[in-house]
Amino acid sequence: MKTGKIIDIECGCGFKLFRYFKAGKGRIIKCFIRRLEADYVGLEGMDNFSKPLCPKCHKELGIIMMIRGQPALKLNQGTIKDVRI
């Protein structure tokens, strides 16, 4: 991927969860684990179908699953702050 932006993904409580390389436009629906620039939650190394929590407010962020053959976090849209590019 050559074009895109690095953005900060935050929980609704304001805790910075991770920095992510976003390719393309639109809302963030899923985050591929290999595109994480900085991981403050510990997503790297988690098993499939695990549900990571925000370290501050303990809300469920989503579920880790295989999407297009790669591990990704499918986000709960109500948990993270809305980010559009």
N, C-alpha and C positions, 0 to 999 in steps of 0.2 A: 504494500500500500504506500503510495507516494503522497496522496493528497488527503488532508483531514486536519483535525485540530485535537490538541490535548486539552481535556476539560476535567474539572474537579466534580465528582459526584458526591453529593451530600445527602444525609438522612434528613427527614423533616424536622428533627430536633436540632439540626445545625452541625452535627458531627461529620467531619470529612471522612468518607469511606474509602475512596481510591481515586487515582488519576487515571484517565482512560483516553486512548487514542480513538476518536470518533471519526469514522470515514463516512462521507455522504451527509445528506441533510435529513432533518426530521427529528422526531422524538427518540429517546433511548428506550428501547424495548428489551434488548438483551445486550450483555457485555461479554465478549469473548475473553477468556482468561489470559490468552497469549498477548492480548493488546493492552493489558494493564501496565502502566508506567510505574505506579507506586501503589502498594496494597496495604492499607491500614487495618483491614479486617481479618486477613489471613485466608483469602479465597484460594490462593495457589496451594495445591496439594489436598484440597477437600475432595471427598468422594462424590460420585454421581448421586443425585436425589437427596443430598444434604441441604439443609435450609439454614444459611448463615443468619446471624442476628447482629443488630447494631450494638456495639459495645457500650454505648451510653444509655439508650432508652430500651434496649432489648426487643425491638420490633423486628419481625421477620422481613428480610430484604428480598427474598425470592427463593428460587430453587436452582441448584446446579444440575444441568442436564447436557446431553450431547446434542448439538445443533450443527448440521452440515459436517458431521464427523469431528467436531472440536468441542471441548468442554466450554460451557458458557453459563453465565448467571442470567436466568430469565427473571426480570425484575418485577416486584410488586409495585405498580405505579403509584399507589397511595402512600408508600413509605418514603420514597426519595423526593427531593425537591425537583420541580419541573425544569428540565434543561432542553432547550431547542436550539438547533443550529440551522 
